[in-house]
Amino acid sequence: MGFATNSGETSPVWVAADQGMYKSYGLDVTLTQTQGTLGADALVSGTIQGGFMGGADAMTAIAAGTPLKVLFVLVNENPYTIVARPEIKTPEDLKGKALAIGKLGDTSDVSAHIALSRFGLVPGKDVTERQVGNSPARYAAMQSGQVAAAVEDQAYTDLLVKQGMHELVSLAKENVPYITNALVVNEKYAQAQPKIVEAMVRGTNDGLKYVLDPSHRQQVVAAIAKWERIDPNSPEMTTVYDSLLTSLAKNPTPQVAGAETILKALQSMDPHRYAKLTAAQAIDPSFMERILAASASAASKSA
């Protein structure tokens, strides 16, 4: 299984792998980082059988004819904020300045378009987009002064604000429906191996519930520190962990509303390319719906 984002929001996947949650459903899982379009390419080639990626990456691939489906959503609201240096007082001040994103067409880029379009600004035209990588890399670019602003998740936003930066536009506080980080599979593989795919979903769901339980704080922090290769006792770990309890999805079933937000932004960026794509094409909620129905039935019988 591949994962694109090397940040705390992927922790349910790391925990599920480290603590044998996938193994309990019969899966022998190896995790590998597959950023951007690499995840979609690996799903098509069969190099990986499940990939965790942004909804924007998945929908871009689907529009190009790749038969992918979103099955499970780790973060179902847009968690991003455009954080700016002190001298940038308004969004209009970003004209001609550099904004750090992950990669063109990814979730951070789409989020920048959603946020700045409200002020008549077009990223890539009015604002220079600098592709620097995931959240930690964008954080470093802000610290070093390489960029005037960055698209960041809540944890890194909080860290930058503590250092004197400020929130310029916050989608996170608006609870915008979204698909930020999700389990995506090749539709043909799901049809051929439904039991394996369901095991992926079940294992990830167990990991999510584990991370959301505050009593597991120490174990979750250790997992994040291991996979991000940082000191578990560093001050930033508290901020990263605390943000997870609010940003991770309480119901990870993929929703049309989240896909619709992304699709509208993509269509505004490239109307021709995304003209025939629909939000419903991108998601398959059936696996989570069966799991939740079975859980509800079991709870009812035990009561």
Summary of the structure (lengths in Angstrom):
residues: 303
radius of gyration: 18.8
end to end distance: 36.8
largest distance: 62.2
contacts: 1100
relative contact order: 0.19
helix: 51%
strand: 17%
